């Protein structure tokens, strides 16, 4: 009987070691072999691309779309020098604006670099045969200025978990929910009037699963097997989703306010507009209750 128990616990130990080894090797293999890929398209990105085309594209200027939260990450070491949200929101907004097909973004974030290069170009141009200098064309002006930023990051908005343990076997799960908020507004450059503004938010979810086995296989000999994993939603993609949602809502709200128009007037009854109004009504009723 004792020999059978030894064989039984030996098999359990071997299986546990093989399981952990397989998990570790597969994880390492995935980390090493997986190459670079195109950034994942968010749900708001798909909606942004599905908006009907405009009557004409609008030149827009974007200087800086900053992190205005002042929030920092919580680290185990106690250091808090790393920002909680991405500091690269400006290029994310520029890409979203360009991908929408409604706007023509003109370079303003790196304007000084652009002007320096234009000076170099002008200084390098030589006289042509008719003794006239070739001049560089003027920079394209914008008619709309897009301003705003990441205005909120609320951590640990909702936390919780559950677990159970029986006869040395335990299973547990924990989760955490954070929120990021984005504000975006369109300004008429000629008058300085704020034409329209929108606010969007996105949830960041984090999960942790753990399971383990702890049992005495022999006097003063304890068998322990533990496995688990965590899943954290990428903060960069969450900010991208919120910004793309802001651009999406800015376009449709502008259409409703007659700031700009669809190419086809019948598109005011398009699926994009219907979904926009349905969501607005749902949010209104939710706030009212």
C-alpha positions as CSV (number, residue, x, y, z in Angstrom):
1,X,0.0,0.0,0.0
2,X,2.8,2.4,0.9
3,X,4.5,1.7,-2.5
4,X,1.3,2.5,-4.3
5,X,1.0,5.8,-2.5
6,X,4.6,6.6,-3.4
7,X,3.9,5.9,-7.0
8,X,0.7,7.9,-6.9
9,X,2.3,11.0,-5.4
10,X,5.3,10.5,-7.7
11,X,3.1,10.6,-10.7
12,X,1.3,13.8,-9.3
13,X,4.7,15.5,-8.8
14,X,5.9,14.5,-12.3
15,X,2.6,15.7,-13.9
16,X,2.9,19.0,-12.1
17,X,6.5,19.6,-13.1
18,X,5.6,18.7,-16.7
19,X,2.6,21.1,-16.7
20,X,4.6,24.0,-15.3
21,X,7.5,23.2,-17.7
22,X,5.1,23.1,-20.7
23,X,3.5,26.4,-19.7
24,X,6.8,28.1,-19.2
25,X,8.3,26.8,-22.5
26,X,5.2,27.7,-24.5
27,X,5.2,31.2,-23.0
28,X,8.9,31.7,-23.7
29,X,8.5,30.3,-27.2
30,X,5.6,32.7,-28.0
31,X,7.5,35.7,-26.7
32,X,10.6,34.8,-28.8
33,X,9.0,33.7,-32.0
34,X,6.2,36.3,-32.3
35,X,7.2,39.1,-34.5
36,X,6.0,42.6,-35.0
37,X,2.5,43.1,-36.5
38,X,0.1,45.9,-37.5
39,X,-1.6,47.5,-34.5
40,X,-4.9,46.0,-33.6
41,X,-8.0,47.8,-34.8
42,X,-10.3,48.8,-32.0
43,X,-14.1,48.6,-32.0
44,X,-14.3,52.4,-32.3
45,X,-11.8,52.2,-35.1
46,X,-14.2,50.0,-37.1
47,X,-17.0,52.4,-36.4
48,X,-14.9,55.4,-37.5
49,X,-14.1,53.8,-40.8
50,X,-17.8,53.0,-41.5
51,X,-18.9,56.7,-41.3
52,X,-20.2,57.8,-44.8
53,X,-17.8,60.3,-46.7
54,X,-18.0,64.1,-46.2
55,X,-19.0,66.7,-48.7
56,X,-15.4,67.9,-48.6
57,X,-12.4,67.1,-46.4
58,X,-11.6,69.8,-43.8
59,X,-8.0,70.9,-43.1
60,X,-7.4,70.6,-39.3
61,X,-4.4,71.5,-37.1
62,X,-3.5,69.5,-34.0
63,X,-0.7,70.9,-31.8
64,X,-0.7,68.8,-28.7
65,X,-3.1,66.4,-27.2
66,X,-1.7,66.0,-23.8
67,X,-2.1,63.8,-20.7
68,X,-3.8,66.2,-18.3
69,X,-4.5,63.6,-15.6
70,X,-1.3,63.9,-13.6
71,X,-1.6,60.3,-12.7
72,X,1.3,57.9,-12.2
73,X,1.6,54.1,-12.0
74,X,1.7,52.3,-8.8
75,X,4.7,50.0,-8.6
76,X,5.8,47.4,-6.2
77,X,9.0,49.2,-5.5
78,X,7.1,52.3,-4.4
79,X,8.5,54.4,-7.2
80,X,5.9,56.5,-9.1
81,X,7.8,58.2,-11.9
82,X,6.0,56.4,-14.8
83,X,2.8,58.0,-16.1
84,X,-0.4,56.0,-15.8
85,X,-1.4,56.7,-19.4
86,X,0.5,57.0,-22.7
87,X,2.2,60.3,-23.5
88,X,1.8,59.7,-27.2
89,X,-1.8,60.7,-27.6
90,X,-1.1,63.3,-30.2
91,X,0.0,60.9,-33.0
92,X,-2.9,58.6,-32.0
93,X,-5.3,61.5,-32.6
94,X,-3.6,62.5,-35.9
95,X,-3.9,59.0,-37.2
96,X,-7.6,58.7,-36.1
97,X,-8.4,62.0,-37.8
98,X,-6.7,60.9,-41.0
99,X,-8.2,57.5,-41.0
100,X,-11.7,59.0,-40.6
101,X,-11.6,60.3,-44.2
102,X,-13.2,63.6,-43.0
103,X,-10.2,65.7,-42.2
104,X,-6.8,66.7,-43.7
105,X,-4.4,67.0,-40.8
106,X,-1.6,69.5,-41.3
107,X,1.7,69.2,-39.4
108,X,1.8,71.3,-36.3
109,X,3.3,69.2,-33.5
110,X,6.7,69.2,-35.2
111,X,6.3,72.6,-36.8
112,X,9.7,73.9,-35.9
113,X,11.4,70.9,-37.5
114,X,9.3,71.5,-40.6
115,X,10.2,75.2,-40.8
116,X,13.9,74.3,-40.4
117,X,13.8,71.9,-43.3
118,X,12.0,74.5,-45.4
119,X,14.8,76.9,-44.7
120,X,17.4,74.3,-45.8
121,X,15.4,73.7,-49.0
122,X,15.2,77.4,-49.8
123,X,18.9,77.8,-49.2
124,X,19.8,74.9,-51.5
125,X,17.7,76.0,-54.4
126,X,19.9,77.5,-57.2
127,X,19.1,79.9,-60.0
128,X,17.5,78.2,-63.0
129,X,18.0,79.2,-66.6
130,X,15.7,82.2,-66.7
131,X,17.6,83.7,-63.7
132,X,14.6,83.3,-61.4
133,X,14.7,81.5,-58.0
134,X,12.3,78.7,-57.4
135,X,10.2,79.5,-54.3
136,X,8.8,76.9,-52.0
137,X,4.9,76.9,-51.7
138,X,3.3,78.3,-48.7
139,X,2.2,75.9,-45.9
140,X,-1.4,74.8,-46.1
141,X,-3.5,76.6,-43.5
142,X,-6.1,74.8,-41.4
143,X,-9.7,75.9,-40.9
144,X,-10.4,73.9,-37.8
145,X,-8.2,73.5,-34.7
146,X,-8.6,70.3,-32.6
147,X,-7.8,70.7,-28.9
148,X,-8.4,68.6,-25.8
149,X,-6.6,65.8,-24.0
150,X,-6.7,62.8,-21.7
151,X,-8.6,64.4,-18.8
152,X,-9.2,61.5,-16.5
153,X,-7.7,58.2,-15.3
154,X,-9.5,56.6,-12.4
155,X,-7.7,53.5,-11.0
156,X,-9.4,50.8,-8.9
157,X,-12.9,52.0,-9.7
158,X,-14.1,48.4,-9.1
159,X,-12.1,45.5,-7.6
160,X,-13.1,42.1,-6.4
161,X,-12.5,38.4,-6.6
162,X,-13.5,35.0,-5.4
163,X,-11.8,31.8,-4.4
164,X,-12.2,28.4,-2.8
165,X,-9.9,25.9,-1.1
166,X,-10.5,22.2,-0.2
167,X,-8.2,19.5,0.9
168,X,-5.0,21.4,-0.1
169,X,-6.4,22.5,-3.5
170,X,-7.2,26.2,-4.0
171,X,-8.6,28.3,-6.9
172,X,-8.9,32.0,-6.9
173,X,-9.7,34.9,-9.3
174,X,-9.2,38.7,-8.9
175,X,-10.1,41.6,-11.1
176,X,-9.6,45.3,-11.3
177,X,-11.3,48.0,-13.3
178,X,-9.9,51.4,-14.3
179,X,-11.3,54.2,-16.4
180,X,-9.7,56.6,-18.9
181,X,-11.5,59.7,-20.1
182,X,-10.9,61.8,-23.2
183,X,-12.2,65.3,-24.2
184,X,-12.0,66.7,-27.7
185,X,-13.2,70.0,-29.2
186,X,-13.3,71.6,-32.6
187,X,-12.5,75.4,-32.8
188,X,-13.0,77.7,-35.7
189,X,-9.7,79.3,-36.4
190,X,-11.1,82.5,-37.9
191,X,-13.4,83.4,-34.9
192,X,-12.0,81.3,-32.1
193,X,-15.4,79.9,-31.4
194,X,-15.7,76.4,-30.0
195,X,-17.9,74.7,-32.6
196,X,-18.5,71.4,-30.8
197,X,-17.0,69.2,-28.1
198,X,-17.3,65.6,-27.0
199,X,-16.2,63.4,-24.1
200,X,-15.6,59.7,-24.2
201,X,-14.4,57.1,-21.7
202,X,-13.0,53.5,-21.9
203,X,-12.8,50.8,-19.3
204,X,-9.5,49.0,-18.6
205,X,-9.9,45.5,-17.2
206,X,-7.3,43.4,-15.4
207,X,-7.7,39.7,-14.3
208,X,-5.6,37.4,-12.3
209,X,-6.2,33.6,-12.0
210,X,-4.4,31.3,-9.7
211,X,-4.7,27.6,-8.7
212,X,-2.5,25.5,-6.5
213,X,-2.1,22.1,-4.8
214,X,-0.5,21.8,-1.3
215,X,-0.5,18.3,0.3
216,X,1.8,16.3,2.5
217,X,2.9,13.2,0.6
218,X,5.0,11.9,3.5
219,X,5.9,13.0,7.0
220,X,7.7,16.3,6.8
221,X,7.4,16.3,3.0
222,X,5.0,18.8,1.4
223,X,4.1,18.7,-2.3
224,X,3.3,22.1,-3.8
225,X,2.1,22.8,-7.3
226,X,1.0,26.3,-8.4
227,X,0.0,27.8,-11.7
228,X,-1.7,31.0,-12.8
229,X,-1.8,33.9,-15.2
230,X,-2.8,37.5,-15.4
231,X,-4.5,39.4,-18.2
232,X,-4.1,43.2,-18.5
233,X,-5.9,45.2,-21.2
234,X,-3.2,47.3,-23.0
235,X,-3.5,50.9,-21.8
236,X,-2.3,52.2,-25.2
237,X,-5.1,50.4,-27.1
238,X,-7.7,51.7,-24.5
239,X,-6.5,55.3,-25.1
240,X,-6.6,54.7,-28.8
241,X,-10.2,53.3,-28.6
242,X,-11.3,56.4,-26.5
243,X,-9.7,58.9,-29.0
244,X,-11.2,57.1,-32.0
245,X,-14.5,57.2,-30.3
246,X,-14.1,60.9,-29.7
247,X,-13.3,61.6,-33.3
248,X,-16.3,59.4,-34.4
249,X,-18.7,61.3,-32.1
250,X,-17.2,64.7,-33.1
251,X,-18.0,64.0,-36.7
252,X,-21.5,62.9,-36.2
253,X,-22.3,65.6,-33.7
254,X,-20.9,68.2,-36.1
255,X,-23.2,66.8,-38.8
256,X,-26.2,67.1,-36.5
257,X,-25.2,70.7,-35.7
258,X,-24.7,71.4,-39.5
259,X,-21.1,72.4,-39.0
260,X,-20.2,70.0,-41.8
261,X,-22.2,67.7,-44.1
262,X,-22.3,64.2,-45.6
263,X,-21.5,63.9,-49.3
264,X,-24.9,62.3,-49.7
265,X,-27.8,64.0,-47.8
266,X,-29.5,60.6,-47.3
267,X,-26.6,59.5,-45.1
268,X,-28.2,61.3,-42.2
269,X,-30.3,58.1,-42.0
270,X,-27.2,55.8,-42.2
271,X,-26.5,53.1,-39.7
272,X,-23.7,55.2,-38.2
273,X,-26.2,58.0,-37.3
274,X,-28.7,55.5,-36.0
275,X,-26.2,53.8,-33.7
276,X,-25.0,57.3,-32.5
277,X,-28.5,58.4,-31.5
278,X,-29.3,55.1,-29.9
279,X,-26.2,55.4,-27.7
280,X,-27.0,59.0,-26.9
281,X,-30.5,58.1,-25.8
282,X,-29.3,55.1,-23.8
283,X,-26.7,57.3,-21.9
284,X,-29.3,59.9,-21.3
285,X,-31.8,57.4,-19.8
286,X,-28.9,55.9,-17.7
287,X,-28.0,59.3,-16.3
288,X,-31.6,60.2,-15.6
289,X,-32.1,57.0,-13.6
